[in-house]
Amino acid sequence: MPLFNRVTIVGLGLMGGSLGMALKRRRLAKTVVGLSRTPATLRRAKRRGAIDVGTTDAAHAVRGADLVMLATPVDTIIPQARRLARHMKPGSILTDVGSTKIRIVAALERSMPTGVAFVGGHPLAGAEARGIEAADAHLYDGAICIVTPTPHTNRAALRRVEQLWRPLVGRVVRMSPREHDRALASTSHLPHVLAACLVRAARPRDLSTAAPSFREMTRLAKSDPDLWDDIFFTNQRLLLGAMDQFSRQWRALRAMLAGSRRAAFRRALAQAKRTRDAIQDR
Amino acid sequence: MPLFNRVTIVGLGLMGGSLGMALKRRRLAKTVVGLSRTPATLRRAKRRGAIDVGTTDAAHAVRGADLVMLATPVDTIIPQARRLARHMKPGSILTDVGSTKIRIVAALERSMPTGVAFVGGHPLAGAEARGIEAADAHLYDGAICIVTPTPHTNRAALRRVEQLWRPLVGRVVRMSPREHDRALASTSHLPHVLAACLVRAARPRDLSTAAPSFREMTRLAKSDPDLWDDIFFTNQRLLLGAMDQFSRQWRALRAMLAGSRRAAFRRALAQAKRTRDAIQDR
């Protein structure tokens, strides 16, 4: 018996489309419903096996769903959730894949209609490509999915959301929304800003012979500016903090290099290597 | 008929070992001789098909060689080259794979014994792993190899070095030593420093749930500190210049974020994306 009778995915881009494909592949939902503004996207999602049924009618899409997954850009999640929750049935769950969590969880968790529970989530997976054509049934394989409960979170709903993700990812981790946004500021948003700066700092003439290390360190700059601009600004304060933490290390290393303090510089590199070697690559 | 009768590779680590394997695979040299201080490395190199003959005797290794390739760490190349050149035959070529070129070319090009020509080179390939066990016949496939002639470079020797690399890499490019070191400061040395800073800026508790983007942006921090410390300090001035160029972009983006200048921030991201999208990934 599938884990869910009816799951509705709102937004059929890379994240939502890939989730649909993974749910279908693992037979975790009897019916996957897709909601999109664009009929062509619904047709493509159906052709790619990401959804069973597609609709452009929001009320129709979520009525009868046991779980509704919001997979639209981060700054659309709050208004979307409010609009959709009105049509959801008692006992159903609303959750999301948004890249920042403080605002979304604060805005939604305690404003749901009676009987509807909101649970914040964020699977750490992605690619610079967008849209249903880039969707991949294996996008979430081995990934970490963070769920962000608070003292107000409905525990049964939280467990159901964890049950949904557990078969699809490598590990499900609980964090407070604040812990999540702080961690992601350092480990995701900051790297994206660095990649953009690195591209902007290079002389055009050097790009045609760029070393492989440069291509690797700037791949994130291919990400969609509209999507990431929203993420950065919804996490503005914590991202500024992460940038300043980086700046302190940066200035320290620059001073060692400028001052020809080789032993200190080498120790700093060695410490970074030890720390990085301890992180498991997949 | 092979391109070279006898090629000697000095240093059988990742770079030298991989070159030997590629030369053998493509039958570009009748005999590949390996020089290493460590007999066990010579045995491993032979077992891996990187060399035909191995020796720990420097004079013996280079005597009779048509081309000698220095593939030892960047700060050992100058003294090694001077020691070895004395034993090389007239008409032979000494070249290297060192990651910085100004000092090496300046020190060596005009100080070779009569009849021996030095040509600076640098194939843009590598990995964070070291040693003959990490060597790979395909390490250089598709890579860019930079050769760094000056007005003093023997043109026939330059063409021979280009002939050696051309079948092994994707593209051979000529640059002056200064152009090379400036370009690599921005596109290789700077990214390595950034990766180390990014690791050092992260809170330890965030590392266990680090997003894939963080792992990608810090992989370079796994590089060997001794090797890279040498590279950074032999290119100290130009690397400081590249770091300062990065700092200007960094401060500009930080100011846009702090000042909530969203339109400017988004334009900067979009410009970085356009630039990065134009770089071909392999």
Interface residues (C-beta under 8 A of the other chain):
Chain A: L124 A125 G126 A143 I144 I146 V173 M175 R182 A183 L184 S186 T187 S188 L190 P191 H192 V193 L194 A195 A196 C197 L198 V199 R200 A201 A202 R203 P204 R205 D206 L207 S208 T209 A210 A211 P212 S213 F214 R215 E216 M217 T218 R219 L220 A221 K222 S223 D224 P225 D226 W228 D229 F232 F233 Q236 L239 L240 A242 M243 Q245 F246 S247 R248 Q249 W250 L253 R254 L257 A258 S260 R262 F265 R266 A268 L269 A270 Q271 A272 K273 T275 R276 D277 A278 I279 D281
Chain B: L124 A125 G126 A143 I144 I146 V173 M175 R182 A183 L184 S186 T187 S188 L190 P191 H192 V193 L194 A195 A196 C197 L198 V199 R200 A201 A202 R203 P204 R205 D206 L207 S208 T209 A210 A211 P212 S213 F214 R215 E216 M217 T218 R219 L220 A221 K222 S223 D224 P225 D226 W228 D229 F232 F233 Q236 L239 L240 A242 M243 Q245 F246 S247 R248 Q249 W250 L253 R254 L257 A258 S260 R262 F265 R266 A268 L269 A270 Q271 A272 K273 T275 R276 D277 A278 I279 D281
